[in-house]
Amino acid sequence: MTALLKPAGSKVPPTLTGVPRKKAKAAFAPFVVVLALVLGAGMVGQLALSTALEAQSFAIDDLRQQSTDLDNQLSDLQAKVAVASSTTSLASQATKLGMKPNPYPIQLALPDGKVVGKPTVVTGDEVTSDAYRTPGQLSRQRTSADAAAKKAADAAAAKKAAAAAAKKADAKKTADAAAGTDAKKPANAPKKGNPR
């Protein structure tokens, strides 16, 4: 402000009075928009979290199923190993390789290297258990047993047929002898048992 004199003839403006101020109110529309954005972001976040957890639970179920399948496969393989390492299986595999069971084993006493027992040559017929025979050997053994049984049956049938033929020949001889006695009788002689 300056201290200038008022010009003559000028009117003094009325005094200025202040306009009453309105009380400040928060804007309602932006508050609603911000609140809706926060709630929407929370709901989207919750949906994304639920989807991620559900996907992880499916992945966990798949991994548990794979674990169960692998446990079953492991137990099957362990059972196969147990069967393959059994004495029967080892004996069968050894027989397939041409080895023969020896019921007369000898032992080597260590540290002096002394042989305990008498070495005996094995032909392979000493042990008769089928556990030591290969399927081919068992098949040949059954075939030879069937052939021997058929041969014995044929021999018995031939013997029975020969006995029947001999019996038939004896019966024919007896019948011929009886017929020859009848032929020697006179023709005019009355037959016995015939009243005429």
Buried (B, 14 or more C-beta within 10 A) or exposed (E): EEEEEEEEEEEEEEEEEEEEEEEEEEEEEEEEEEEEEEEEEEEEEEEEEEEEEEEEEEEEEEEEEEEEEEEEEEEEEEEEEEEEEEEEEEBBEBBEEEEBBBEEEEEEEEEEEEEEEEEEEBEBEEBEEEEBBBEEBEEEEEEEEEEEEEEEEEEEEEEEEEEEEEEEEEEEEEEEEEEEEEEEEEEEEEEEEEEE
